[in-house]
Amino acid sequence: SRDNVRIWALDRLQPVPSNATKHREIIGKFAPGDVVRPLDLLQFPPDLQHVFERIFGGWLIAANDKVADELIRKHDANNVTLDGTRSSRGSISGGFRQNVSNQFESRFRHQKLQARCVEFEAELAETDRRLGELQKDDAARQRSETERHRLSTKIAQAQRALSELEGRLAKERTRVKLYTDQIADYEKEKQAIEQRRAECTAEEATIDAPGESRDRLLARARSEEQSAQKKRTS
């Protein structure tokens, strides 16, 4: 017809091979939102899948002329840009500007914005993850500082206790030395007394009249012994 309207009888329309797998592989090689399948932008009853596959299944939508050129040169993929420029094997036909309310263009831009939102959400999640790790590291550092302070305090306390014990030990050593010296003096005095007592006994044996002289010698010996005891107790 004059308006190039094509009419198909649905009961005679045969299914065509799907390009979905191939197209998704191609889309994965471009930045998110640069290439879209028209069928991903449309909503239709499942029983009309074969109809829309025949109409749109062989085409991709390119974000711009550069992407369109790469699609046709590197991947031999028929495509159309948002301004209507169509690129197919061996031909490029000029496009036209339509109102921004065009359904395909609006959905295409919406999908591209969704793809960018997904990227931003992934970046935000990664940022949150790294922030969480930094917060954990900071908490671990604070715990380490607290533990180090606690250990330093215990070490200082132990050093003070050790210093006090060393001071007490030095005093005890001084007292022990003093006692040892006193014992040595007592032993010397004891030996002197024993020697004097032996001398007195010998003198007593040589006295003819033991009465008064013997008593005098014994009294003198006892006096010397008492003096020595007083010295020991003083």
LINKAVEN-V682543 format. One record per backbone hydrogen bond with DSSP energy under -1.0 kcal/mol. NH is the residue of the N-H (numbers start at 0). CO is the residue of the C=O. E is the energy in kcal/mol with one decimal. If there is no record, write none. Layout:
nh->NH co->CO e->E
nh->NH co->CO e->E
This chain:
nh->3 co->0 e->-1.4
nh->11 co->8 e->-1.6
nh->22 co->18 e->-3.1
nh->23 co->19 e->-2.5
nh->24 co->20 e->-1.8
nh->25 co->21 e->-1.9
nh->26 co->22 e->-2.9
nh->27 co->23 e->-1.9
nh->28 co->25 e->-1.7
nh->29 co->26 e->-1.8
nh->33 co->30 e->-2.3
nh->35 co->60 e->-2.0
nh->39 co->36 e->-1.4
nh->40 co->37 e->-1.7
nh->47 co->44 e->-2.1
nh->48 co->45 e->-1.7
nh->51 co->47 e->-2.0
nh->52 co->48 e->-2.3
nh->53 co->49 e->-1.7
nh->54 co->50 e->-1.9
nh->55 co->51 e->-3.1
nh->56 co->52 e->-1.3
nh->58 co->55 e->-2.1
nh->59 co->77 e->-1.2
nh->60 co->35 e->-3.1
nh->61 co->79 e->-2.1
nh->62 co->33 e->-2.1
nh->67 co->63 e->-2.2
nh->68 co->64 e->-2.6
nh->69 co->65 e->-2.0
nh->70 co->66 e->-2.4
nh->71 co->67 e->-2.0
nh->72 co->68 e->-2.5
nh->73 co->69 e->-2.4
nh->74 co->70 e->-1.0
nh->76 co->70 e->-1.9
nh->78 co->86 e->-2.7
nh->79 co->59 e->-2.2
nh->80 co->84 e->-2.3
nh->83 co->80 e->-1.5
nh->85 co->92 e->-1.7
nh->86 co->78 e->-3.2
nh->87 co->90 e->-2.8
nh->90 co->87 e->-2.3
nh->92 co->85 e->-2.6
nh->95 co->82 e->-2.6
nh->101 co->98 e->-2.4
nh->105 co->101 e->-2.7
nh->106 co->102 e->-2.4
nh->107 co->103 e->-2.8
nh->108 co->104 e->-2.7
nh->109 co->105 e->-2.3
nh->110 co->106 e->-2.7
nh->111 co->107 e->-2.3
nh->112 co->108 e->-2.6
nh->113 co->109 e->-2.2
nh->114 co->110 e->-2.3
nh->115 co->111 e->-2.2
nh->116 co->112 e->-2.4
nh->117 co->113 e->-2.4
nh->118 co->114 e->-2.0
nh->119 co->115 e->-2.8
nh->120 co->116 e->-2.8
nh->121 co->117 e->-2.3
nh->122 co->118 e->-2.6
nh->123 co->119 e->-2.8
nh->124 co->120 e->-2.7
nh->125 co->121 e->-2.4
nh->126 co->122 e->-2.6
nh->127 co->123 e->-2.8
nh->128 co->124 e->-2.4
nh->129 co->125 e->-2.7
nh->130 co->126 e->-2.7
nh->131 co->127 e->-2.5
nh->132 co->128 e->-2.2
nh->133 co->129 e->-2.5
nh->134 co->130 e->-2.5
nh->135 co->131 e->-2.3
nh->136 co->132 e->-2.7
nh->137 co->133 e->-2.5
nh->138 co->134 e->-2.5
nh->139 co->135 e->-2.7
nh->140 co->136 e->-2.4
nh->141 co->137 e->-2.5
nh->142 co->138 e->-2.5
nh->143 co->139 e->-2.3
nh->144 co->140 e->-2.6
nh->145 co->141 e->-2.4
nh->146 co->142 e->-2.6
nh->147 co->143 e->-2.6
nh->148 co->144 e->-2.3
nh->149 co->145 e->-2.3
nh->150 co->146 e->-2.5
nh->151 co->147 e->-2.5
nh->152 co->148 e->-2.3
nh->153 co->149 e->-2.1
nh->154 co->150 e->-2.6
nh->155 co->151 e->-2.3
nh->156 co->152 e->-2.3
nh->157 co->153 e->-2.5
nh->158 co->154 e->-2.4
nh->159 co->155 e->-2.2
nh->160 co->156 e->-2.4
nh->161 co->157 e->-2.5
nh->162 co->158 e->-2.3
nh->163 co->159 e->-2.3
nh->164 co->160 e->-2.3
nh->165 co->161 e->-2.4
nh->166 co->162 e->-2.0
nh->167 co->163 e->-2.4
nh->168 co->164 e->-2.6
nh->169 co->165 e->-2.1
nh->170 co->166 e->-1.9
nh->171 co->167 e->-2.4
nh->172 co->168 e->-2.4
nh->173 co->169 e->-1.9
nh->174 co->170 e->-2.3
nh->175 co->171 e->-2.7
nh->176 co->172 e->-2.2
nh->177 co->173 e->-2.1
nh->178 co->174 e->-2.7
nh->179 co->175 e->-2.6
nh->180 co->176 e->-2.5
nh->181 co->177 e->-2.4
nh->182 co->178 e->-2.6
nh->183 co->179 e->-2.2
nh->184 co->180 e->-2.1
nh->185 co->181 e->-2.6
nh->186 co->182 e->-2.5
nh->187 co->183 e->-1.9
nh->188 co->184 e->-2.5
nh->189 co->185 e->-2.8
nh->190 co->186 e->-2.4
nh->191 co->187 e->-2.2
nh->192 co->188 e->-2.6
nh->193 co->189 e->-2.8
nh->194 co->190 e->-2.3
nh->195 co->191 e->-2.5
nh->196 co->192 e->-3.0
nh->197 co->193 e->-2.0
nh->198 co->194 e->-2.0
nh->199 co->195 e->-2.4
nh->200 co->196 e->-2.4
nh->201 co->197 e->-2.2
nh->202 co->198 e->-2.6
nh->203 co->199 e->-2.8
nh->204 co->200 e->-1.8
nh->213 co->209 e->-1.6
nh->214 co->210 e->-2.0
nh->215 co->211 e->-2.4
nh->216 co->212 e->-2.2
nh->217 co->213 e->-2.5
nh->218 co->214 e->-2.5
nh->219 co->215 e->-2.2
nh->220 co->216 e->-2.2
nh->221 co->217 e->-2.6
nh->222 co->218 e->-2.5
nh->223 co->219 e->-2.2
nh->224 co->220 e->-2.2
nh->225 co->221 e->-2.6
nh->226 co->222 e->-2.2
nh->227 co->223 e->-2.0
nh->228 co->224 e->-2.1
nh->229 co->225 e->-2.4
nh->230 co->226 e->-1.9
nh->231 co->227 e->-1.8
nh->232 co->228 e->-2.1
nh->233 co->229 e->-1.2
